[in-house]
Amino acid sequence: LRVERLVVHELAMPLLAPFETSFGRSEVRRFLLVEAQADGLSGWAECCAMDAPLYNEETVGTAWHVIRDYLAPLLLGRPFEHPSEVSGWFRAIRRHHMARSALESACWDLYAQAVGQPLYRLLGGSKDRIEVGVSVGIQPTLADLCRTVEGFLAQGYRKVKVKIKPGWDVQVIGELRRVFGDIPLMADANSAYTLADLPTLQALDAYGLMMIEQPLAHDDIIDHAQLQRALRTPLCLDESIHHAEDARRALELGACRIINIKVPRVGGLQAAKAVHDVCRERGAPVWCGGMLESGVGRAHNIAITTLPGFTLPGDTSASSRYWAEDIIEPPVVMDPDGTIAVPQAPGRGYEVVPARVARYRVRCEALRA
Ligand SMILES: [Mg+2]
């Protein structure tokens, strides 16, 4: 198989409701879709880099540039026997994992369709349903937060993750425990704290959280190890883990006990499998985080979550969590038991609807070998 043509689409899709984290607030999601074409088939994947370099160093603009000027020339026209080869072609490019992930993941989808297999099975997954959690952004008031969480629990979500930041933390978690009791609950700080906040983070220990995600610096594993020794609650790393070696070092150092695997953050599906394998060998559970993906990114997240080490519910919620109308058919639907059925059709298992892509598209370019 060789990619003959690569189409890069930039979309701007309005979110159903604004999403706020310790980085800021989003109302419209700008992102890239890549479409890798070969033999009359289209492999699709999403580049989830944000507008601004606030989650990591990448942006929609840098991803566009790196894909068009550096990655596409390495991909176009080059034959592969199996998509696991593709990430190696990008090895000379430093970082830009989200841009790399988009092209690599599109090749997996393309190949899965060519061989008539569902993507999840090609990746080595075996579950036919995945468990789903929901990520809740920072809300204007505690009452708003409780109303929002109540709605999601009623829909069946199996894990509630709330975003925290200094001043929106212990009181918030305490209130959720008071109102909702012993629900599966976790907090994500997106690096909003330092070791000077140890008393606050230790106060969270009283609430039996499943984990606290990335409390300290985005590029740290040393201070996280010190913090983990001072807490009962497991720490989970997100931003600090860029590849399997980071995962190995963090686990060996005791910087966390759980890892949030985001396929784009680590550079693609092959890399995500490698992080999964390192964690599994060391008995550390993993789960799949989200980046406000459209249905295309969501489909890839569902596929990777079928691997056996993904034992905790992920953030891959239903399309309706974020979008009035997703760009795929059928939309991702969560059943009332808080699970999503893994599609059994070849490839990603959800059809991309061209008219909807066109409706939200703001820029598009076709690249050839
Ligand atoms: Mg996170």
Residues whose N, C-alpha, C, O or C-beta is under 5 A from the ligand:
A	BS01	MG	D188 E213 D238
